[in-house]
Amino acid sequence: MSTKDADREQGNAFLPRFDAQGLAGAIVQDETTGEVLMFAFMDQEALDATRATGFAHFHSRSRGKLWKKGETSGHLLEVKAMLVDCDQDAFVLKVRPHGPACHTGERSCFYRRLGPDGLTRLD
């Protein structure tokens, strides 16, 4: 294991690692309930903007650019804590949501369960 890998995996240095497209996955979780609200991708620009503003920013693959969650709807995600996995290529954002997290208007993007007969809505 290289010194940089050891620092990344066990040290205190923040050394985020992005994939070949420059992206890392981010799970967004309600800070109070622990509910998973959404999943998105972050690039360095989104990570920097999130850290600078305290509000969640992501890389929109469909738009090909930086996206501040809630920039048009007003349903911002206020970041209260950010967890980093062991090899620093995935993040968990603990947030205080200011409205629904899903673009459909649902509180969470994960509002359906997959069963033997397809998808059923969660209550």
MMTF fields as JSON, N, C-alpha, C and O atoms, coordinates in Angstrom:
{
  "mmtfVersion": "1.0.0",
  "mmtfProducer": "UNKNOWN",
  "numBonds": 491,
  "numAtoms": 492,
  "numGroups": 123,
  "numChains": 1,
  "numModels": 1,
  "chainsPerModel": [1],
  "groupsPerChain": [123],
  "chainIdList": ["A"],
  "bondAtomList": [4, 2, 8, 6, 12, 10, 16, 14, 20, 18, 24, 22, 28, 26, 32, 30, 36, 34, 40, 38, 44, 42, 48, 46, 52, 50, 56, 54, 60, 58, 64, 62, 68, 66, 72, 70, 76, 74, 80, 78, 84, 82, 88, 86, 92, 90, 96, 94, 100, 98, 104, 102, 108, 106, 112, 110, 116, 114, 120, 118, 124, 122, 128, 126, 132, 130, 136, 134, 140, 138, 144, 142, 148, 146, 152, 150, 156, 154, 160, 158, 164, 162, 168, 166, 172, 170, 176, 174, 180, 178, 184, 182, 188, 186, 192, 190, 196, 194, 200, 198, 204, 202, 208, 206, 212, 210, 216, 214, 220, 218, 224, 222, 228, 226, 232, 230, 236, 234, 240, 238, 244, 242, 248, 246, 252, 250, 256, 254, 260, 258, 264, 262, 268, 266, 272, 270, 276, 274, 280, 278, 284, 282, 288, 286, 292, 290, 296, 294, 300, 298, 304, 302, 308, 306, 312, 310, 316, 314, 320, 318, 324, 322, 328, 326, 332, 330, 336, 334, 340, 338, 344, 342, 348, 346, 352, 350, 356, 354, 360, 358, 364, 362, 368, 366, 372, 370, 376, 374, 380, 378, 384, 382, 388, 386, 392, 390, 396, 394, 400, 398, 404, 402, 408, 406, 412, 410, 416, 414, 420, 418, 424, 422, 428, 426, 432, 430, 436, 434, 440, 438, 444, 442, 448, 446, 452, 450, 456, 454, 460, 458, 464, 462, 468, 466, 472, 470, 476, 474, 480, 478, 484, 482, 488, 486],
  "bondOrderList": [1, 1, 1, 1, 1, 1, 1, 1, 1, 1, 1, 1, 1, 1, 1, 1, 1, 1, 1, 1, 1, 1, 1, 1, 1, 1, 1, 1, 1, 1, 1, 1, 1, 1, 1, 1, 1, 1, 1, 1, 1, 1, 1, 1, 1, 1, 1, 1, 1, 1, 1, 1, 1, 1, 1, 1, 1, 1, 1, 1, 1, 1, 1, 1, 1, 1, 1, 1, 1, 1, 1, 1, 1, 1, 1, 1, 1, 1, 1, 1, 1, 1, 1, 1, 1, 1, 1, 1, 1, 1, 1, 1, 1, 1, 1, 1, 1, 1, 1, 1, 1, 1, 1, 1, 1, 1, 1, 1, 1, 1, 1, 1, 1, 1, 1, 1, 1, 1, 1, 1, 1, 1],
  "groupList": [{"groupName": "MET", "atomNameList": ["N", "CA", "C", "O"], "elementList": ["N", "C", "C", "O"], "formalChargeList": [0, 0, 0, 0], "bondAtomList": [1, 0, 2, 1, 3, 2], "bondOrderList": [1, 1, 2], "singleLetterCode": "M", "chemCompType": "L-PEPTIDE LINKING"}, {"groupName": "SER", "atomNameList": ["N", "CA", "C", "O"], "elementList": ["N", "C", "C", "O"], "formalChargeList": [0, 0, 0, 0], "bondAtomList": [1, 0, 2, 1, 3, 2], "bondOrderList": [1, 1, 2], "singleLetterCode": "S", "chemCompType": "L-PEPTIDE LINKING"}, {"groupName": "THR", "atomNameList": ["N", "CA", "C", "O"], "elementList": ["N", "C", "C", "O"], "formalChargeList": [0, 0, 0, 0], "bondAtomList": [1, 0, 2, 1, 3, 2], "bondOrderList": [1, 1, 2], "singleLetterCode": "T", "chemCompType": "L-PEPTIDE LINKING"}, {"groupName": "LYS", "atomNameList": ["N", "CA", "C", "O"], "elementList": ["N", "C", "C", "O"], "formalChargeList": [0, 0, 0, 0], "bondAtomList": [1, 0, 2, 1, 3, 2], "bondOrderList": [1, 1, 2], "singleLetterCode": "K", "chemCompType": "L-PEPTIDE LINKING"}, {"groupName": "ASP", "atomNameList": ["N", "CA", "C", "O"], "elementList": ["N", "C", "C", "O"], "formalChargeList": [0, 0, 0, 0], "bondAtomList": [1, 0, 2, 1, 3, 2], "bondOrderList": [1, 1, 2], "singleLetterCode": "D", "chemCompType": "L-PEPTIDE LINKING"}, {"groupName": "ALA", "atomNameList": ["N", "CA", "C", "O"], "elementList": ["N", "C", "C", "O"], "formalChargeList": [0, 0, 0, 0], "bondAtomList": [1, 0, 2, 1, 3, 2], "bondOrderList": [1, 1, 2], "singleLetterCode": "A", "chemCompType": "L-PEPTIDE LINKING"}, {"groupName": "ARG", "atomNameList": ["N", "CA", "C", "O"], "elementList": ["N", "C", "C", "O"], "formalChargeList": [0, 0, 0, 0], "bondAtomList": [1, 0, 2, 1, 3, 2], "bondOrderList": [1, 1, 2], "singleLetterCode": "R", "chemCompType": "L-PEPTIDE LINKING"}, {"groupName": "GLU", "atomNameList": ["N", "CA", "C", "O"], "elementList": ["N", "C", "C", "O"], "formalChargeList": [0, 0, 0, 0], "bondAtomList": [1, 0, 2, 1, 3, 2], "bondOrderList": [1, 1, 2], "singleLetterCode": "E", "chemCompType": "L-PEPTIDE LINKING"}, {"groupName": "GLN", "atomNameList": ["N", "CA", "C", "O"], "elementList": ["N", "C", "C", "O"], "formalChargeList": [0, 0, 0, 0], "bondAtomList": [1, 0, 2, 1, 3, 2], "bondOrderList": [1, 1, 2], "singleLetterCode": "Q", "chemCompType": "L-PEPTIDE LINKING"}, {"groupName": "GLY", "atomNameList": ["N", "CA", "C", "O"], "elementList": ["N", "C", "C", "O"], "formalChargeList": [0, 0, 0, 0], "bondAtomList": [1, 0, 2, 1, 3, 2], "bondOrderList": [1, 1, 2], "singleLetterCode": "G", "chemCompType": "PEPTIDE LINKING"}, {"groupName": "ASN", "atomNameList": ["N", "CA", "C", "O"], "elementList": ["N", "C", "C", "O"], "formalChargeList": [0, 0, 0, 0], "bondAtomList": [1, 0, 2, 1, 3, 2], "bondOrderList": [1, 1, 2], "singleLetterCode": "N", "chemCompType": "L-PEPTIDE LINKING"}, {"groupName": "PHE", "atomNameList": ["N", "CA", "C", "O"], "elementList": ["N", "C", "C", "O"], "formalChargeList": [0, 0, 0, 0], "bondAtomList": [1, 0, 2, 1, 3, 2], "bondOrderList": [1, 1, 2], "singleLetterCode": "F", "chemCompType": "L-PEPTIDE LINKING"}, {"groupName": "LEU", "atomNameList": ["N", "CA", "C", "O"], "elementList": ["N", "C", "C", "O"], "formalChargeList": [0, 0, 0, 0], "bondAtomList": [1, 0, 2, 1, 3, 2], "bondOrderList": [1, 1, 2], "singleLetterCode": "L", "chemCompType": "L-PEPTIDE LINKING"}, {"groupName": "PRO", "atomNameList": ["N", "CA", "C", "O"], "elementList": ["N", "C", "C", "O"], "formalChargeList": [0, 0, 0, 0], "bondAtomList": [1, 0, 2, 1, 3, 2], "bondOrderList": [1, 1, 2], "singleLetterCode": "P", "chemCompType": "L-PEPTIDE LINKING"}, {"groupName": "ILE", "atomNameList": ["N", "CA", "C", "O"], "elementList": ["N", "C", "C", "O"], "formalChargeList": [0, 0, 0, 0], "bondAtomList": [1, 0, 2, 1, 3, 2], "bondOrderList": [1, 1, 2], "singleLetterCode": "I", "chemCompType": "L-PEPTIDE LINKING"}, {"groupName": "VAL", "atomNameList": ["N", "CA", "C", "O"], "elementList": ["N", "C", "C", "O"], "formalChargeList": [0, 0, 0, 0], "bondAtomList": [1, 0, 2, 1, 3, 2], "bondOrderList": [1, 1, 2], "singleLetterCode": "V", "chemCompType": "L-PEPTIDE LINKING"}, {"groupName": "HIS", "atomNameList": ["N", "CA", "C", "O"], "elementList": ["N", "C", "C", "O"], "formalChargeList": [0, 0, 0, 0], "bondAtomList": [1, 0, 2, 1, 3, 2], "bondOrderList": [1, 1, 2], "singleLetterCode": "H", "chemCompType": "L-PEPTIDE LINKING"}, {"groupName": "TRP", "atomNameList": ["N", "CA", "C", "O"], "elementList": ["N", "C", "C", "O"], "formalChargeList": [0, 0, 0, 0], "bondAtomList": [1, 0, 2, 1, 3, 2], "bondOrderList": [1, 1, 2], "singleLetterCode": "W", "chemCompType": "L-PEPTIDE LINKING"}, {"groupName": "CYS", "atomNameList": ["N", "CA", "C", "O"], "elementList": ["N", "C", "C", "O"], "formalChargeList": [0, 0, 0, 0], "bondAtomList": [1, 0, 2, 1, 3, 2], "bondOrderList": [1, 1, 2], "singleLetterCode": "C", "chemCompType": "L-PEPTIDE LINKING"}, {"groupName": "TYR", "atomNameList": ["N", "CA", "C", "O"], "elementList": ["N", "C", "C", "O"], "formalChargeList": [0, 0, 0, 0], "bondAtomList": [1, 0, 2, 1, 3, 2], "bondOrderList": [1, 1, 2], "singleLetterCode": "Y", "chemCompType": "L-PEPTIDE LINKING"}],
  "groupTypeList": [0, 1, 2, 3, 4, 5, 4, 6, 7, 8, 9, 10, 5, 11, 12, 13, 6, 11, 4, 5, 8, 9, 12, 5, 9, 5, 14, 15, 8, 4, 7, 2, 2, 9, 7, 15, 12, 0, 11, 5, 11, 0, 4, 8, 7, 5, 12, 4, 5, 2, 6, 5, 2, 9, 11, 5, 16, 11, 16, 1, 6, 1, 6, 9, 3, 12, 17, 3, 3, 9, 7, 2, 1, 9, 16, 12, 12, 7, 15, 3, 5, 0, 12, 15, 4, 18, 4, 8, 4, 5, 11, 15, 12, 3, 15, 6, 13, 16, 9, 13, 5, 18, 16, 2, 9, 7, 6, 1, 18, 11, 19, 6, 6, 12, 9, 13, 4, 9, 12, 2, 6, 12, 4],
  "groupIdList": [1, 2, 3, 4, 5, 6, 7, 8, 9, 10, 11, 12, 13, 14, 15, 16, 17, 18, 19, 20, 21, 22, 23, 24, 25, 26, 27, 28, 29, 30, 31, 32, 33, 34, 35, 36, 37, 38, 39, 40, 41, 42, 43, 44, 45, 46, 47, 48, 49, 50, 51, 52, 53, 54, 55, 56, 57, 58, 59, 60, 61, 62, 63, 64, 65, 66, 67, 68, 69, 70, 71, 72, 73, 74, 75, 76, 77, 78, 79, 80, 81, 82, 83, 84, 85, 86, 87, 88, 89, 90, 91, 92, 93, 94, 95, 96, 97, 98, 99, 100, 101, 102, 103, 104, 105, 106, 107, 108, 109, 110, 111, 112, 113, 114, 115, 116, 117, 118, 119, 120, 121, 122, 123],
  "secStructList": [7, 7, 2, 2, 2, 2, 2, 2, 2, 2, 1, 1, 7, 7, 7, 7, 7, 7, 7, 6, 6, 1, 7, 3, 3, 3, 3, 3, 3, 3, 6, 6, 6, 7, 7, 3, 3, 3, 3, 3, 3, 3, 7, 2, 2, 2, 2, 2, 2, 2, 2, 2, 2, 1, 5, 7, 3, 3, 3, 3, 6, 6, 6, 6, 3, 3, 3, 3, 6, 6, 6, 6, 6, 7, 7, 7, 3, 3, 3, 3, 3, 3, 3, 3, 7, 6, 6, 1, 1, 3, 3, 3, 3, 3, 3, 3, 3, 1, 1, 7, 1, 1, 6, 6, 1, 7, 1, 1, 1, 7, 7, 3, 3, 3, 3, 6, 6, 3, 3, 3, 3, 7, 7],
  "xCoordList": [0.851, 0.0, 0.898, 1.837, 0.595, 1.39, 1.099, 0.098, 1.991, 1.798, 0.521, -0.216, 0.249, -0.965, -2.208, -3.176, -2.187, -3.328, -3.516, -4.644, -2.421, -2.509, -3.064, -3.899, -2.602, -3.126, -4.614, -5.388, -5.007, -6.412, -7.276, -8.353, -6.823, -7.65, -7.601, -8.55, -6.522, -6.415, -6.01, -6.037, -5.643, -5.167, -6.259, -7.445, -5.839, -6.756, -6.888, -7.725, -6.083, -6.112, -7.344, -7.705, -7.978, -9.115, -8.557, -8.089, -8.616, -8.057, -9.106, -8.95, -10.178, -11.265, -10.785, -9.919, -11.375, -11.014, -12.256, -13.303, -12.133, -13.232, -12.976, -11.831, -14.05, -13.906, -13.379, -13.026, -13.331, -12.783, -13.564, -13.018, -14.826, -15.645, -15.547, -16.196, -14.739, -14.575, -15.688, -15.938, -16.366, -17.535, -17.338, -16.582, -18.037, -18.133, -19.599, -20.299, -20.053, -21.441, -21.691, -20.822, -22.913, -23.305, -24.706, -25.669, -24.799, -26.081, -26.522, -25.738, -27.767, -28.293, -29.286, -30.229, -29.064, -29.841, -30.354, -29.625, -31.61, -32.179, -31.414, -31.291, -30.907, -30.08, -30.853, -30.259, -32.158, -32.966, -33.493, -33.373, -34.08, -34.742, -33.834, -34.099, -32.772, -31.906, -32.437, -31.801, -33.598, -34.189, -33.279, -32.765, -33.086, -32.338, -33.257, -34.338, -32.823, -33.648, -33.342, -34.252, -32.083, -31.724, -30.291, -29.549, -29.929, -28.572, -28.213, -29.033, -27.006, -26.557, -25.045, -24.399, -24.5, -23.055, -22.479, -23.107, -21.273, -20.54, -19.232, -18.602, -18.838, -17.497, -16.776, -17.334, -15.545, -14.791, -15.498, -15.514, -16.079, -16.781, -17.972, -18.181, -18.751, -19.908, -19.463, -20.076, -18.411, -17.875, -17.417, -17.723, -16.688, -16.209, -17.371, -17.347, -18.388, -19.541, -20.334, -20.802, -20.482, -21.193, -20.467, -21.087, -19.173, -18.381, -18.364, -18.359, -18.356, -18.29, -19.614, -19.623, -20.741, -22.048, -22.846, -23.715, -22.568, -23.369, -24.662, -25.497, -24.833, -26.002, -25.537, -24.517, -26.308, -25.904, -25.865, -26.818, -24.751, -24.545, -24.118, -23.437, -24.516, -24.174, -23.755, -23.884, -23.251, -22.987, -24.194, -24.495, -24.874, -26.01, -25.484, -24.958, -25.63, -25.175, -26.051, -25.552, -27.349, -28.238, -27.972, -28.073, -27.635, -27.351, -25.875, -25.506, -25.031, -23.601, -22.979, -22.025, -23.527, -23.005, -23.319, -24.02, -22.793, -23.053, -24.54, -25.17, -25.086, -26.501, -26.645, -26.258, -27.199, -27.517, -28.907, -29.879, -29.004, -30.293, -31.251, -30.967, -32.388, -33.401, -33.261, -33.975, -32.335, -32.111, -33.348, -33.524, -34.206, -35.437, -36.665, -37.582, -36.697, -37.869, -37.85, -38.901, -36.669, -36.546, -36.4, -36.268, -36.422, -36.311, -34.834, -34.33, -34.171, -32.738, -32.452, -33.318, -31.222, -30.743, -29.595, -28.499, -29.86, -28.855, -27.971, -28.452, -26.706, -25.789, -25.336, -24.769, -25.595, -25.225, -23.959, -23.221, -23.703, -22.491, -22.239, -23.157, -20.985, -20.62, -19.695, -18.645, -20.096, -19.288, -18.566, -19.087, -17.369, -16.544, -16.19, -15.784, -16.338, -16.028, -14.517, -13.732, -14.122, -12.731, -11.755, -10.629, -12.161, -11.233, -11.607, -11.117, -12.47, -12.81, -13.362, -13.083, -14.156, -14.799, -16.319, -17.0, -16.844, -18.295, -18.561, -17.773, -19.701, -20.036, -21.458, -22.315, -21.691, -23.032, -23.218, -22.457, -24.233, -24.558, -25.729, -26.817, -25.519, -26.585, -27.162, -26.462, -28.437, -29.013, -30.278, -30.942, -30.582, -31.885, -32.598, -32.26, -33.594, -34.285, -35.232, -35.922, -35.257, -36.185, -37.231, -37.31, -38.031, -39.032, -38.693, -37.714, -39.489, -39.26, -37.908, -37.454, -37.271, -35.975, -36.145, -35.277, -37.248, -37.439, -38.092, -38.962, -37.662, -38.237, -39.711, -40.411, -40.187, -41.6, -42.485, -43.711, -41.854, -42.604, -42.655, -43.2, -42.095, -42.04, -40.949, -39.955, -41.147, -40.158, -38.802, -37.762, -38.82, -37.61, -37.75, -38.856, -36.631, -36.656, -36.939, -37.298, -36.776, -36.977, -38.349, -38.448, -39.393, -40.764, -41.5, -42.701, -40.777, -41.384, -40.509, -39.285, -41.173, -40.479, -40.646, -41.721, -39.58, -39.631, -40.028, -39.36, -41.104, -41.577, -41.739, -41.374, -42.279, -42.424, -43.347, -43.223, -44.258, -45.193, -44.851, -45.686, -43.638, -43.22, -43.108, -42.813, -43.344, -43.169, -44.467, -45.54, -44.35, -45.481, -45.044, -43.912, -45.951, -45.695, -45.59, -46.383, -44.629, -44.496, -45.44, -45.695, -45.94, -46.809, -46.013, -46.573],
  "yCoordList": [-1.17, 0.0, 1.234, 1.336, 2.161, 3.381, 4.278, 4.108, 5.23, 6.181, 6.971, 7.223, 7.373, 8.137, 7.302, 7.81, 6.012, 5.137, 4.968, 4.981, 4.812, 4.678, 5.958, 5.902, 7.117, 8.393, 8.518, 8.979, 8.102, 8.197, 7.293, 7.701, 6.086, 5.103, 5.194, 4.789, 5.714, 5.696, 7.024, 7.173, 7.971, 9.242, 10.284, 9.989, 11.5, 12.613, 13.494, 14.396, 13.251, 14.089, 13.779, 12.62, 14.84, 14.668, 14.594, 15.588, 13.388, 13.106, 12.395, 11.216, 13.102, 12.421, 11.8, 12.335, 10.66, 9.934, 9.838, 9.366, 10.287, 10.286, 9.222, 8.838, 8.748, 7.728, 8.36, 9.539, 7.568, 8.03, 9.207, 9.978, 9.354, 10.476, 11.672, 12.696, 11.535, 12.613, 12.68, 13.74, 11.55, 11.527, 10.598, 9.628, 10.917, 10.046, 10.038, 11.041, 8.92, 8.792, 9.472, 9.521, 10.002, 10.663, 10.218, 10.39, 9.648, 9.279, 10.449, 10.972, 10.856, 11.975, 11.419, 10.713, 11.743, 11.172, 12.294, 13.237, 12.18, 13.139, 13.041, 11.958, 14.16, 14.155, 13.728, 13.2, 13.943, 13.64, 12.207, 11.481, 11.804, 10.492, 9.386, 8.211, 9.733, 8.729, 8.217, 7.378, 8.71, 8.27, 8.637, 9.754, 7.691, 7.983, 8.767, 8.299, 9.961, 10.851, 10.757, 10.83, 10.598, 10.545, 10.055, 9.927, 9.786, 9.439, 10.319, 10.524, 10.834, 11.671, 11.542, 10.854, 12.211, 12.203, 13.577, 14.607, 13.564, 14.801, 14.747, 13.695, 15.885, 16.038, 17.031, 17.47, 17.385, 18.291, 19.636, 20.211, 20.133, 21.422, 21.363, 22.288, 20.281, 20.122, 19.973, 20.532, 19.227, 19.051, 20.387, 20.714, 21.154, 22.465, 23.409, 24.117, 23.429, 24.313, 23.919, 24.782, 22.625, 22.137, 22.561, 23.05, 22.376, 22.739, 24.251, 24.703, 25.021, 26.48, 27.097, 28.086, 26.508, 27.124, 26.455, 27.089, 25.186, 24.456, 23.903, 23.38, 24.017, 23.453, 22.473, 22.685, 21.391, 20.313, 20.749, 21.324, 20.461, 20.646, 19.3, 18.519, 19.043, 17.785, 18.058, 19.172, 17.011, 17.097, 16.481, 15.304, 17.267, 16.749, 16.093, 16.768, 14.781, 14.076, 14.435, 14.521, 14.648, 14.973, 16.383, 16.623, 17.3, 18.68, 18.893, 19.837, 17.998, 18.117, 19.306, 19.905, 19.65, 20.817, 20.749, 19.85, 21.708, 21.839, 22.11, 22.865, 21.474, 21.622, 21.808, 20.935, 22.943, 23.155, 22.586, 23.065, 21.579, 20.949, 21.991, 22.639, 22.15, 23.102, 24.475, 25.408, 24.605, 25.935, 26.483, 27.7, 25.623, 26.115, 25.893, 26.714, 24.803, 24.487, 25.176, 25.366, 25.551, 26.089, 25.004, 25.31, 23.745, 22.617, 22.284, 21.262, 23.154, 23.023, 21.911, 21.513, 21.416, 20.445, 21.092, 21.268, 21.44, 22.078, 20.985, 20.14, 21.008, 19.956, 20.226, 21.277, 19.257, 19.36, 18.569, 18.915, 17.517, 16.707, 15.955, 15.667, 15.653, 14.884, 13.76, 13.999, 12.536, 11.361, 10.92, 11.052, 10.401, 9.972, 8.511, 8.142, 7.669, 6.254, 6.03, 6.958, 4.784, 4.454, 4.798, 5.209, 4.64, 4.995, 6.309, 6.62, 7.067, 8.441, 8.582, 9.558, 7.577, 7.68, 7.651, 7.486, 7.814, 7.884, 8.711, 8.718, 9.414, 10.325, 10.077, 9.608, 10.399, 10.451, 11.878, 12.363, 12.539, 13.895, 13.808, 13.379, 14.21, 14.29, 15.693, 16.682, 15.779, 17.075, 17.4, 16.524, 18.683, 19.17, 19.599, 20.63, 18.807, 19.152, 20.33, 20.439, 21.2, 22.338, 22.041, 22.728, 21.007, 20.553, 19.165, 18.566, 18.643, 17.301, 17.2, 18.155, 16.037, 15.83, 15.38, 15.644, 14.705, 14.145, 15.149, 15.925, 15.119, 16.028, 15.725, 16.539, 14.54, 14.186, 14.813, 14.744, 15.425, 15.985, 15.063, 15.431, 13.878, 12.941, 13.381, 13.989, 13.071, 13.415, 12.787, 13.426, 11.542, 10.797, 10.267, 9.985, 10.135, 9.503, 8.004, 7.358, 7.461, 6.033, 5.812, 5.5, 5.975, 5.873, 4.631, 4.486, 3.731, 2.483, 1.294, 1.397, 0.165, -1.079, -2.044, -2.135, -2.758, -3.771, -5.11, -5.617, -5.673, -6.977, -7.899, -7.535, -9.084, -10.06, -9.583, -10.041, -8.676, -8.173, -6.789, -6.128, -6.339, -5.013, -4.05, -4.445, -2.785, -1.737, -1.441, -1.369, -1.272, -0.828, 0.394, 0.476, 1.313, 2.563, 2.324, 1.571, 2.952, 2.878, 3.903, 4.959, 3.589, 4.546, 5.396, 6.255],
  "zCoordList": [0.0, 0.0, 0.0, 0.79, -0.892, -0.971, 0.228, 0.924, 0.451, 1.543, 1.338, 2.291, 0.07, -0.215, 0.078, 0.644, -0.306, -0.01, 1.493, 1.986, 2.215, 3.672, 4.288, 5.191, 3.802, 4.288, 3.993, 4.832, 2.79, 2.376, 3.249, 3.683, 3.508, 4.199, 5.718, 6.39, 6.263, 7.721, 8.338, 9.559, 7.523, 8.046, 8.173, 8.028, 8.446, 8.63, 7.398, 7.374, 6.384, 5.184, 4.344, 4.143, 3.861, 2.95, 1.538, 0.984, 0.963, -0.358, -1.203, -1.52, -1.573, -2.291, -3.596, -4.288, -3.904, -5.126, -5.997, -5.554, -7.229, -8.183, -9.245, -9.487, -9.879, -10.923, -12.214, -12.237, -13.279, -14.56, -15.141, -15.93, -14.762, -15.22, -14.264, -14.478, -13.218, -12.253, -11.223, -10.65, -10.98, -10.095, -8.901, -8.963, -7.818, -6.648, -6.218, -6.362, -5.697, -5.271, -3.94, -3.07, -3.799, -2.561, -2.159, -2.907, -0.977, -0.397, 0.473, 1.265, 0.327, 1.109, 2.119, 1.759, 3.381, 4.474, 5.382, 5.688, 5.807, 6.752, 8.068, 8.64, 8.542, 9.756, 10.996, 11.935, 11.019, 12.191, 12.173, 13.16, 11.039, 10.977, 10.462, 10.714, 9.749, 9.138, 7.815, 7.176, 7.391, 6.13, 4.954, 4.882, 4.041, 2.824, 1.898, 1.541, 1.513, 0.707, -0.779, -1.605, -1.125, -2.541, -2.69, -1.717, -3.938, -4.321, -5.508, -6.403, -5.518, -6.63, -6.75, -5.959, -7.744, -7.952, -7.656, -7.904, -7.121, -6.881, -7.659, -7.768, -8.192, -8.74, -7.828, -6.822, -8.174, -7.311, -7.153, -6.064, -8.242, -8.191, -7.231, -6.447, -7.288, -6.402, -4.949, -4.04, -4.748, -3.4, -2.827, -1.68, -3.623, -3.174, -2.877, -1.87, -3.742, -3.549, -2.306, -1.563, -2.083, -0.901, 0.365, 1.309, 0.384, 1.563, 1.794, 2.939, 0.726, 0.839, 1.289, 2.021, 0.847, 1.107, 2.216, 2.815, 2.502, 3.477, 2.907, 3.645, 1.583, 0.908, -0.163, -0.818, -0.329, -1.225, -2.686, -3.213, -3.311, -4.751, -5.324, -4.659, -6.542, -7.196, -8.626, -9.134, -9.261, -10.695, -11.39, -11.193, -12.191, -12.948, -14.219, -15.105, -14.301, -15.509, -16.7, -17.822, -16.481, -17.602, -18.142, -19.345, -17.252, -17.671, -17.984, -18.681, -17.457, -17.666, -16.958, -17.455, -15.782, -15.079, -13.588, -13.124, -12.86, -11.43, -11.204, -11.945, -10.159, -9.843, -8.347, -7.57, -7.936, -6.531, -6.309, -6.893, -5.477, -5.202, -4.655, -3.647, -5.323, -4.908, -5.539, -5.17, -6.5, -7.094, -7.79, -7.848, -8.317, -8.949, -8.069, -8.079, -7.311, -6.484, -5.127, -4.515, -4.654, -3.306, -2.25, -1.065, -2.662, -1.741, -1.513, -1.978, -0.802, -0.553, 0.439, 1.218, 0.397, 1.36, 2.129, 1.598, 3.378, 4.228, 4.837, 5.592, 4.511, 4.941, 6.373, 6.672, 7.255, 8.66, 8.966, 9.889, 8.204, 8.381, 7.079, 6.312, 6.862, 5.676, 6.115, 6.711, 5.812, 6.123, 4.851, 3.744, 5.034, 3.912, 4.143, 5.245, 3.112, 3.299, 3.357, 3.16, 3.631, 3.919, 2.799, 3.077, 1.537, 0.462, -0.217, -1.303, 0.426, 0.057, -1.367, -2.064, -1.783, -3.103, -3.025, -4.037, -1.815, -1.611, -0.362, 0.584, -0.383, 0.702, 1.189, 0.44, 2.452, 3.012, 3.506, 4.344, 2.979, 3.41, 4.369, 3.984, 5.609, 6.606, 6.472, 6.694, 6.108, 5.744, 6.525, 7.08, 6.546, 6.98, 5.704, 5.122, 5.26, 4.012, 4.192, 5.206, 3.204, 3.174, 2.103, 1.085, 2.352, 1.399, 0.894, 1.34, -0.031, -0.563, -1.264, -1.893, -1.15, -1.807, -3.251, -4.083, -3.564, -4.9, -5.85, -5.452, -7.099, -8.102, -8.379, -8.981, -7.936, -8.12, -7.046, -7.124, -6.044, -4.925, -3.719, -2.678, -3.85, -2.722, -1.746, -2.143, -0.485, 0.537, 0.214, 0.375, -0.238, -0.581, -2.003, -2.462, -2.69, -4.017, -3.902, -4.886, -2.702, -2.478, -1.84, -0.653, -2.633, -2.118, -2.619, -2.39, -3.306, -3.792, -3.417, -3.333, -3.194, -2.863, -4.031, -4.624, -4.352, -5.409, -4.807, -3.906, -5.302, -4.865, -6.055, -7.173, -5.836, -6.923, -8.055, -9.191, -7.748, -8.759, -9.253, -9.869, -8.995, -9.444, -8.288, -7.16, -8.574, -7.572, -6.828, -7.426, -5.523, -4.721, -3.91, -3.434, -3.772, -3.07, -1.571, -1.005, -0.932, 0.528, 1.151, 0.573, 2.305, 3.016, 3.954, 4.636]
}
